[in-house]
Structure formats: C-alpha cells, structure tokens
Amino acid sequence: MDACRTAVRLGAEKVYVIYRRTRNEMPAEELEITEATEEGVEFKFLNNPIEFVGENGKLKAVNLQKMKLGEPDSGGRRRPEPIVGDTEMLYLDSAVMAIGQHPDLSGLDGLDTTKRNTIFADEGTFRTSLDGVFAVGDITNKGADIAISAIGEAQKAAVVIDRFLNGESVKYKKPFRVERELPSDYFARFEKAKRQTADVLPALERKNSFKEVSMGFTEEQAKAEAMRCLECGCHDFFDCKLIKYANKYNVKPEKFNGTKHSRNNENKSSLIIRNVDKCILCGLCVRVCDEAMGNTALGLIGRGFDTVVSPEFGLPLEKTDCSFCGQCAVVCPTGAIIEKQPCVKNLTVKEEIVNSVCNLCSALCKTEIHKIGNTVIRIEFFPIPVRSQRL
C-alpha cells in the first residue's frame, strides 16, 4: 500500500496493484485499500506476474497469469491456482516488488540459523548460539510478523538481558495475571456506541501531496470515543500488593472446587468504590479506620464464608462517620477498596508519583503526590514517629 500510494504522489499516470488472490484475502487494512482506490490505484485481483518483458534495456510489460481460488492453505486462506492458458499482457514502464522481506545476516557469522535463513533464538530467553548475543523480532525463528510482536519480544528480552548482565542466567517468565471470562449478559448493562471516524483529506488533494491523510479526531470526537470505554480491568492493578507478591513468590494458582461468591457488583459512594468479591478479609481497612483515624465506619459483618467488610447495617458510607480520608484504600492489598478518580471514567492507568513533604509543621513528614497527567488523584502521607522527630 505504501509503495502504490507513494507512486501516485510522485506523479505516476497509472498505478496497478497485482495480487494473486481476491480483495477478501488481501493482507492489508481495508481502510488503506479504500483510500488507495479513491486515489486512483487500480487493483488487479486474481493475477500473478509470470514474466517481465523488456525492450532496449527497459521494462516494457508484465505477463499476468489469471488465477482462481482453490482449497484453503495451512493459514486458512484459499490457495490461488493458475487458469491454464489464460494470461494477459499489461504494459508499463516500472515495477515495484513489494512482496515481503528477508534477513540480511552479513556480519553475523557463527549464529545458528533456521531453514528460513533467520536466526535461531530461544523463545524463552531470546539467547542465540553465541554467548551474550540475544535476538528478537523479524530476524528470528518464524521471520516477519507485525511490529507490535517485535516490540513485545524486546520488552521481555530486556528483562532477561538485565538479569544476564547482573550475573543471572534465568529464563523469561510470563508475569502472573488474573484472567477471567465474563458472561455475555455482563455487557447488557452498557449502551452500544459506534466508533468515531476521523475525517481525511479529499482524495484529489492528498494524491498530489505528502500531507497527513488523517485529520484526527476533533475534541468532541475524542471525548465521544473515550466514553465508549467499558472501564474493565482492575483499577488498582499498579498498586495491588497481591499481584506483586504472586509474581515475587512464583505463585502457581489453581482453582478449587466448591461454592464461590459471585456478587459481581461494586458499591460506589461519592469518593470510595468497594468490591466485596475482591476482599480477602485481611481486616487492614477495619483496623486503620478504628485505630489510626478514630472512626468505626467499617467492620467485619457476618461469620465464616459469608463474612464481608461493610459499614454497619449495610449503610452507604455517606450515612456513617466516615471522613473519606482514603486510608482504607491505601492499606487495601487487593483493590477491594479504591478511591474514585476525579474523572468521568475510572481507568486502569499507572499513576505518576511526585515525592514531597508536608509543611504543616516542622516535622516535614514525607508525602507522595499521585497524579495522572496534570490531575492530582490523591496524596499519601507517611508520618514520622514521635520518637524520631527532632525539635
């Protein structure tokens, strides 16, 4: 797509894309195919070049073999088959072979390679046959893939290489994540909203320049697109102590048979969000509320398996002596209690932490300002014990 659309912008009178399958099998984004067509690119589907014809040292034409689709190949796409005796001569003066890529292993002697002429790299450690040499991305194993796959491998390899440089020899371990499948009726609560479509330059204008094609979203469109977010995922993921310990101690989670609560609801007050299904009944929130803040807004209600942390009589927090100090959310290790973000949508976003001090007295206790962008989410303080304070 890049080659044909660039040719149009460079002034080519006629540009063809020759492809041996149909549009449905074409491994290109539908949007790019549509925009290329609008710019005058002609697609010749079910055609395959079998001969380039030259004259006086220059390209004159290409002989195209007509094709038909047969049975699916190993990738699931229907295999193109030649129609015997059916060809077409297409006259042109330039051809761009945009059919893929292959590794250039010059200067990489000594590395074990695959039958595809790619570098063999261990899929767990990314190590090659040469000690201290690591490889990721298109040049390894199966070869070319989408860019994000190479980026993902690079992120994993960085962890392994860092440990290697520190004298360890460990295999990359996939971080533990809690995954679950939501029932289809879970999404019934959400109103369906169509994706926003960004405006693009008119075809006549964009085909004669290298200006940005997409105009991007307007502010209203960007807001409307953001409002489609379903707010899924644990909003306390980046602060969750349970997930940190699970990875630190190489947890091997196994599901147990038996009854399981599936209340699947969140009790949202004006400032605090509580989800009892995430609670592990550690009691830290109850203790900090009572012992540190002098309130008793939360307590352990019920006995045994049905015990929950809740305000007395199941009242909303607004109808208790809760001061909404947020200390229960700070000590909660699992995200069962979190502070509501001052945003329209509560998202799983890593917060930026700015270290500071409290200047209300001479103790200058440490504080952490948590913010997302320019929005302050909360401020956590760490009082200095009285015996450590100096006059």
C-alpha positions in Angstrom: 0.0 0.0 0.0 2.8 2.4 0.8 4.5 1.8 -2.5 1.5 2.3 -4.7 0.2 5.3 -2.9 3.7 6.9 -3.0 3.9 6.2 -6.7 0.6 8.2 -7.2 2.0 11.1 -5.2 5.2 11.1 -7.3 3.2 11.6 -10.5 2.7 8.2 -12.0 0.0 8.3 -14.7 -1.4 4.8 -13.8 -0.7 2.6 -10.8 -1.6 -1.0 -10.5 -1.5 -3.4 -7.6 -1.3 -7.0 -8.8 -2.5 -9.6 -6.4 -3.0 -13.3 -6.9 -6.0 -13.7 -4.6 -9.1 -11.6 -4.1 -9.7 -8.5 -2.0 -11.1 -10.6 0.8 -7.8 -12.4 1.2 -5.6 -9.4 0.9 -3.3 -8.9 4.0 -3.8 -5.1 4.0 -6.0 -2.8 6.1 -9.4 -2.3 4.5 -9.0 1.5 5.1 -5.8 1.6 3.1 -7.3 -0.4 0.2 -10.3 2.0 0.1 -8.2 5.1 0.3 -5.8 3.8 -2.4 -8.8 3.1 -4.7 -10.1 6.7 -4.1 -6.6 8.0 -5.1 -6.8 6.2 -8.5 -4.9 2.9 -7.8 -6.3 0.0 -9.8 -6.3 -3.4 -8.2 -5.9 -6.4 -10.4 -7.0 -9.3 -8.3 -6.6 -13.0 -9.2 -3.5 -12.1 -11.3 0.1 -13.3 -10.8 3.2 -12.0 -12.7 4.9 -14.8 -14.6 7.2 -12.8 -16.9 8.7 -9.3 -17.2 9.2 -8.2 -20.8 11.9 -5.7 -21.6 12.9 -3.7 -24.6 16.2 -1.8 -25.1 17.2 -2.4 -21.5 13.9 -1.1 -20.1 10.8 -2.7 -18.8 8.0 -2.8 -21.3 5.3 -5.1 -19.9 4.5 -7.8 -17.5 2.8 -11.0 -18.4 0.0 -11.9 -15.9 -1.3 -15.4 -15.2 -5.0 -15.4 -14.5 -5.7 -17.3 -11.2 -8.6 -18.9 -9.4 -9.1 -19.8 -5.7 -8.7 -23.4 -4.7 -8.7 -25.1 -1.3 -7.5 -23.3 1.8 -3.8 -23.4 2.6 -2.3 -24.0 6.1 -3.0 -20.4 7.0 -6.7 -20.7 6.2 -6.6 -18.6 3.0 -7.8 -20.2 -0.2 -4.8 -21.3 -2.3 -4.5 -19.5 -5.7 -4.3 -21.8 -8.7 -3.4 -20.8 -12.3 -6.1 -21.0 -15.0 -4.1 -22.8 -17.7 -3.8 -20.8 -21.0 -5.4 -17.6 -19.6 -2.9 -14.8 -19.5 -2.8 -11.0 -20.0 -0.1 -8.6 -21.1 0.0 -5.4 -19.0 2.1 -2.6 -20.5 4.0 -0.5 -18.0 7.5 1.1 -17.5 8.2 0.4 -13.8 7.6 -2.3 -11.3 8.0 -2.3 -7.5 8.3 -5.8 -6.0 6.5 -5.2 -2.7 6.3 -8.9 -1.8 8.0 -9.1 1.6 11.5 -9.1 3.1 14.3 -11.5 4.0 17.0 -11.2 6.7 20.5 -9.9 5.8 22.8 -11.8 8.0 26.0 -10.2 6.8 28.5 -9.8 9.7 26.6 -12.3 11.9 28.7 -15.3 11.2 28.7 -18.0 13.8 25.0 -17.8 14.7 22.8 -20.8 14.2 20.1 -20.2 11.6 16.8 -21.8 10.6 15.8 -23.2 7.2 14.2 -19.8 6.6 17.6 -18.1 7.0 16.5 -16.5 10.2 18.5 -16.5 13.5 17.6 -19.3 15.8 16.8 -17.8 19.2 15.4 -19.5 22.3 11.8 -18.4 22.7 12.1 -18.2 26.4 15.4 -16.4 26.9 16.0 -15.0 23.4 19.6 -16.2 23.6 21.3 -17.3 20.4 24.1 -19.8 19.8 26.7 -17.2 20.7 27.1 -16.4 24.4 26.0 -12.9 25.2 24.1 -12.4 22.0 20.3 -12.0 22.1 17.9 -11.7 19.2 14.2 -10.7 18.8 11.8 -9.7 16.1 11.5 -10.4 12.4 15.1 -11.7 12.1 14.4 -14.7 14.4 12.8 -18.1 14.1 9.5 -17.8 12.1 10.5 -14.5 10.5 8.5 -11.4 9.7 5.5 -10.5 11.8 3.7 -7.4 12.8 5.7 -4.6 14.5 4.0 -5.0 17.9 5.2 -8.6 18.2 8.8 -7.5 17.9 8.2 -4.7 20.4 6.6 -7.2 22.8 9.6 -9.6 22.5 12.0 -6.7 23.0 10.3 -5.8 26.3 10.6 -9.4 27.5 14.2 -9.7 26.3 15.1 -6.5 28.2 14.2 -8.3 31.5 16.3 -11.3 30.6 19.3 -9.3 29.4 19.3 -7.2 32.5 19.4 -10.3 34.6 22.2 -11.7 32.4 24.3 -8.6 32.8 23.8 -8.9 36.6 25.2 -12.5 36.6 22.0 -14.4 36.5 21.0 -16.9 33.9 17.3 -17.1 34.0 14.5 -17.8 31.6 11.9 -15.2 30.9 8.8 -15.9 32.9 5.5 -14.6 31.9 4.1 -12.3 34.7 1.1 -13.8 36.5 -2.2 -12.2 35.6 -5.6 -13.0 36.9 -7.8 -13.7 33.8 -11.5 -14.4 33.6 -14.2 -14.8 31.0 -17.2 -12.5 31.5 -20.7 -13.9 30.7 -22.4 -12.3 27.7 -25.1 -10.8 29.8 -22.5 -8.8 31.7 -22.3 -6.4 28.8 -26.0 -5.9 28.6 -25.7 -3.0 31.1 -23.6 -1.0 28.6 -25.1 1.1 25.9 -23.7 0.3 22.5 -21.9 3.2 20.8 -20.4 3.3 17.3 -16.7 4.1 16.8 -15.9 7.6 15.8 -14.4 8.1 12.3 -11.7 10.7 11.7 -12.0 12.9 8.7 -9.4 12.6 5.9 -8.2 14.9 3.2 -10.1 14.7 -0.1 -8.6 12.2 -2.5 -7.8 14.8 -5.1 -5.9 16.9 -2.5 -4.0 14.1 -0.9 -2.9 12.3 -4.1 -1.0 15.4 -5.1 0.9 15.9 -1.8 2.5 14.1 1.1 0.3 15.9 3.7 -1.0 13.9 6.6 -4.0 11.9 5.3 -6.0 11.6 8.5 -7.2 14.8 10.1 -7.5 13.1 13.5 -10.4 13.4 15.9 -11.9 16.7 16.9 -12.1 17.3 20.6 -15.8 16.3 20.6 -15.0 13.1 18.7 -12.1 12.2 21.0 -14.3 12.6 24.0 -17.1 10.5 22.4 -14.6 7.8 21.6 -13.2 7.8 25.1 -16.7 7.5 26.5 -17.0 4.1 24.8 -14.6 2.6 27.3 -16.2 -0.1 29.4 -13.8 0.6 32.4 -12.8 -3.1 32.5 -9.8 -4.4 34.3 -8.8 -3.9 38.0 -8.4 -0.2 38.6 -5.9 -0.9 41.4 -3.6 -3.1 39.3 -0.5 -1.0 39.5 -0.8 -0.8 43.4 -2.1 -4.3 44.0 0.1 -6.0 46.7 -1.5 -9.4 45.9 -0.4 -9.4 42.3 3.1 -8.2 43.3 3.5 -11.0 45.9 2.1 -13.5 43.4 4.9 -12.7 41.0 7.6 -12.3 43.6 7.0 -15.8 45.1 6.2 -17.6 41.8 2.6 -18.4 42.7 1.1 -21.4 41.0 -2.6 -20.6 41.0 -5.1 -23.4 40.9 -8.8 -23.2 41.1 -10.6 -25.0 43.9 -13.9 -26.8 43.8 -16.7 -25.6 45.9 -19.0 -22.7 46.4 -17.8 -19.3 45.3 -19.3 -15.9 45.8 -20.2 -14.1 42.5 -21.8 -11.0 43.6 -20.2 -9.1 40.8 -21.2 -5.7 41.9 -19.5 -2.6 43.1 -20.7 -0.3 45.9 -19.8 3.1 44.7 -20.1 6.1 47.0 -19.2 9.6 46.0 -15.5 9.1 46.8 -14.9 5.4 47.5 -15.5 2.2 45.4 -15.9 -1.1 47.2 -16.0 -4.5 45.6 -16.5 -7.3 48.2 -15.7 -10.1 45.8 -12.1 -8.9 45.7 -11.8 -8.7 49.5 -9.6 -11.3 51.3 -10.8 -10.3 54.8 -7.4 -9.2 56.0 -9.0 -6.6 58.2 -6.5 -3.8 57.5 -9.2 -1.4 56.4 -11.2 -2.0 59.6 -8.1 -1.5 61.8 -6.8 1.7 60.1 -10.3 3.2 60.3 -10.6 2.4 64.0 -7.0 2.6 65.3 -5.5 5.3 63.1 -8.4 7.5 62.2 -10.6 7.0 65.3 -13.7 6.1 63.3 -15.6 2.8 63.0 -17.1 3.3 59.6 -16.1 -0.2 58.5 -16.5 -3.6 60.2 -16.4 -7.3 59.6 -20.1 -8.4 59.2 -21.3 -12.0 59.3 -19.5 -15.2 60.1 -17.4 -17.7 58.2 -17.6 -17.9 54.4 -20.2 -15.1 54.2 -18.2 -12.6 56.1 -17.9 -9.2 54.4 -16.3 -5.8 55.2 -19.2 -3.3 55.3 -20.5 -0.3 57.1 -22.9 -1.1 59.9 -26.3 -2.3 58.8 -25.1 -2.2 55.2 -25.5 1.6 55.1 -23.8 3.7 52.5 -20.5 5.3 53.7 -22.2 8.7 53.4 -24.5 7.7 56.3 -21.7 6.7 58.6 -19.0 8.6 60.5 -16.6 8.0 57.5 -14.5 11.1 56.8 -13.4 9.8 53.4 -9.8 10.2 54.3 -8.9 7.3 52.0 -6.7 5.4 54.4 -8.8 2.2 53.9 -8.0 2.4 50.2 -4.3 3.0 50.9 -3.9 -0.2 53.0 -6.2 -2.4 50.9 -3.9 -5.0 49.3 -6.2 -6.2 46.6 -8.2 -3.3 45.2 -11.3 -4.2 47.0 -11.4 -0.6 48.2 -10.2 2.1 45.9 -10.6 5.8 45.7 -12.8 7.1 42.9 -10.8 9.0 40.4 -11.8 12.6 39.7 -12.6 11.6 36.1 -15.6 10.7 34.1 -14.2 7.2 33.5 -12.3 5.2 36.1 -9.5 3.6 34.2 -6.5 1.3 34.9 -3.7 3.8 34.5 -0.3 3.9 36.0 0.0 7.0 38.2 3.0 9.3 38.3 4.3 9.8 41.8 5.9 13.0 42.9 7.8 12.9 46.3 7.3 15.9 48.6 6.9 16.8 52.2 4.1 18.1 54.4 4.8 21.7 55.6 2.0 22.0 58.2 4.6 21.6 61.0 8.3 21.3 61.4 8.4 17.5 61.2 8.2 17.7 57.4 6.7 14.2 57.0 7.1 12.6 53.6 4.2 12.8 51.2 3.6 11.2 47.8 1.5 13.1 45.3 -0.2 10.6 42.8 -1.2 12.2 39.6 -2.3 11.3 36.0 -1.2 14.0 33.6 -2.0 17.3 35.3 -4.7 15.8 37.5 -3.9 15.0 41.1 -5.5 11.8 42.1 -4.6 11.6 45.8 -1.9 12.5 48.3 -0.5 9.9 50.6 1.4 10.8 53.8 3.9 9.0 55.9 4.1 10.5 59.4 7.4 10.4 61.2 7.1 8.6 64.6 7.3 10.9 67.5 10.5 9.4 68.9 12.2 10.1 65.5 11.2 13.8 65.3 13.7 16.4 66.2 12.9 19.8 67.7 
